[in-house]
Amino acid sequence: MKKIIKKDALDFYNKITDILLKSSAVNVKTESDRNYYVLNTSAGTLNIIFESLEDMRKSSLYTVYTRFEEPDKAIKHYDCNPYSGKYNFHKLDKESCIDSFNSFITDVTNL
């Protein structure tokens, strides 16, 4: 499979960041190169992580990792992992991943 090129990685990074900032997600600084955000929702706190630009280019999948801190509360609304609260996005197509993630964030912020 073809690796993600720099231009596409930057576009993905910018669009995901824009979605998160518009949703009032808070960027949390960590020692990791990953991008880490927290969003308070009515289904509980949602942790959101996506790779750094450099790490993204090592992959062929566009990925956003999310995890609800309260799986018992979240599973009433979402088909997340009932034990871990994970609800991740892994797509070969950049726009498909962005659109799916945007729909999910719109849904969790309007619940």
N, C-alpha and C positions, 0 to 999 in steps of 0.2 A: 504494500500500500504506500501511496505517496505521502510524504511528510508535509506538515503545514508550512507554507512559505511565510516569510516575514510580513509581507503586506497583509495577508489574510489573518495572521496572528494579531497584528496591531488593530485591524478592523474589529475582530472579535472582542479583544480586550476593551476597546473604546465603547463598543455597543453594550457589552455586559456591564461595564462600569456606569454608563449613562442610565441604564435601567435601574441599577441599584441606587444611585444617587437620587433619581426621581422618586423612588419608593421610600426615601428617608432611611435607607439602610445606613448603618454606621460602620465606617472603615476602622478596623482594629489593627493596630500595628503589632507585628510579631517578629520574631527573629528569623522566620522562614521567608523564602522568596515568594511564597504563595500570596495571593490576594485574599484577605479574610474580612468578611462583613458580617454584621449581626442585624437582624430585622425582627422587631417585635410585631407579632401577628396575633389575631384572636385564637389561632390554633397553637399558640405558644411561641417561644423564641426560636427563630430559624437562623442557623449558622450557614454561611455561604462561603465557599472557597473555590477559586479558580487559579490555574497555574500562572506563573510568571511568563512573560513573553519568551524568554529563553527556553524554559521547559516546555512550553506549548509547541515550540518548533521541533521538538524531539518526537512528537506524537503524530498520528494520522487521524486522531479523534478530537473533536471539539468537546470539552467536558466542563461541566459546572457541578460541583458537589454541594449538596444541601443536606442538612440534618436538623430535624425538630428536636429540641431538648426535652419535650414532653410527648413521647410517642403515643401514650394513651389518649391524649387530647387530640393529637393530629390525625390519628387513624379514623376518627369520626368524620373527617372531611376529605382526607387524601389517602391514596393507596401507597402510603410510605411503608417502610419496613416496620412492623409492629413492635419490634424489640429495640432497634437502634434509632428509629425515626429517620433513616436515610431516604432521600428522594433525589436521585442523581440524574443528570442529563449527559448522555454520551451519544454523539452523532458524527457521522462522516461528513455531513453537509453543514457548513457554517451557519447559513441562514435558517435552516431547520432547527438547529440548536438554539440560536438566538430567539426565534419565534416561540419555540416551546417554553423556554425559560421565561420570556416576557409574559406569556399567557399565564404561567404558573404564578409569577410575582404579582401580576395584576389580580389574579384570583385570591391569593393569600392576603393582599392588602385591602381587598373589598369584602372579605368574608364577614 
